[in-house]
């Protein structure tokens, strides 16, 4: 059992018997990312999504609008990795909810900017407050340094996906 990780050895024999050997998956980055997504989406649903009736992509869009001025739909689609039709559906839903508006750009009348409405600004402030408690839920799992390192490493993976070779 010396090759068995300590956290596995601490589990009861009954729990270990129910777990599957990950085999090659133990070294597959995408597998671990998808497992972490399950955890983080659960935290999001409990802390932000259900209380504010928001999907993760809606949350991200609102926070991007809060952090940036003069945002075009094209910029949002790129930042959120959405197709133009999917972004349009998302923007329509948020506009119907009264939290965003689309206005003609003063600089280029052919394009639009997406803006938060006053209700959208209030909702985004609530998002940010709840986001803090959501992130605190992970405090026992990662040290502040590990948290920053994980974000930095994930950003490298994301940049590779956007700019790397797809040969």
KAMO-V58086 format. One line per field, one symbol per residue. burial: b if it has 24 or more other ideal C-beta (glycine too) atoms within 12 Angstrom, else e. A space follows every 50 residues. Layout:
burial: ???
//
This chain:
burial: eeeeeeeeeeeeeeeeeeeeeeeeeeeeeeeeeeeeeeebeebbeebbbe ebebbbbbbbbbbbbbeeeebbbeebbeebeeeeeebeebbeebbeeebb bbeeeeeeeeebbbbbeeebeebbebbeebbeebeeebeeeeeeeeeeee eeeeeeeeeeeeeeeee
//
